[in-house]
Amino acid sequence: MIELRGLRKAFGANTVLDGIDLDVGRGESLVVIGGSGTGKSVLLKCILGLVTPDAGTIRLDGQDTREMPRDAFLARFGMLFQGGALFDSLPVWQNVAFRHLKDGLSRPEARARAVDSLARVGLPERTADLYPAELSGGMQKRAALARAIAASPQVIFFDEPTAGLDPIMAGVINRLIREAVTDLGATAVTITHDMTTVHAVADRVGLLHGGHLRWMGPAAELDRSGDPYVEQFIHGRAQGPIATLR
């Protein structure tokens, strides 16, 4: 579904992505791990066209994304942002149905679809008319997930989906992500530091460091990868090839 070849991006003298080659299969759930500032979010932004790569090609379902009409391209994606990114001035149902309303769906029908999406992430109908500030952090994250899946996208990106959540709510979000991807048959790319999320949602895992995908493999092989970068990261060791501030 997603094919990257030779993807490069630098900001001044800082090369963030240095020739990334990556294939994400249709219906696959890929998780990209790596330290802060290693380019995980930049990778997603390049695919979405929010950041222009310096070199390389990005293909979606076999088609060069540069040749695709922008609206038609973005309509195939859903996104769960790290902070939820709900619109404070809109009630929850309008947040969830934002794309439907933009596309001209009637408000009653858009609200009904939003309520259905909220139910899929375990939120009752009464939350539809609340504002984001009236929801707990976990409920806001669920509402943001409902928005990400509302239009049944072919591809969903999850940016640090459990950031700021307690372990119990993080487990709930991980389960909902896995269920949503399975139910939709969507292709998913998740970026995270949370190893619990990795084990809960990943079919395959890639470690991004120094502008390169240092390791890629099935999630089941992560704990026995034998790769020094992976071993240091997943065990949180100060000593190893990944430089740490001392």
Secondary structure, DSSP 4 states (H G I P E B T S, - for coil): -EEEEEEEEEETTEEEEEEEEEEE-TT-EEEEE--TTSSHHHHHHHHHTSS--SEEEEEETTEEGGGS-HHHHHTTEEEE-TT----TTS-HHHHHTHHHHHTT--HHHHHHHHHHHHHHTT--GGGGGS-GGGS-HHHHHHHHHHHHHTT--SEEEEESTTTT--HHHHHHHHHHHHHHHHHHT-EEEEE-S-HHHHHHH-SEEEEEETTEEEEEEEGGGGGG---HHHHHHHHT-SSSSS----
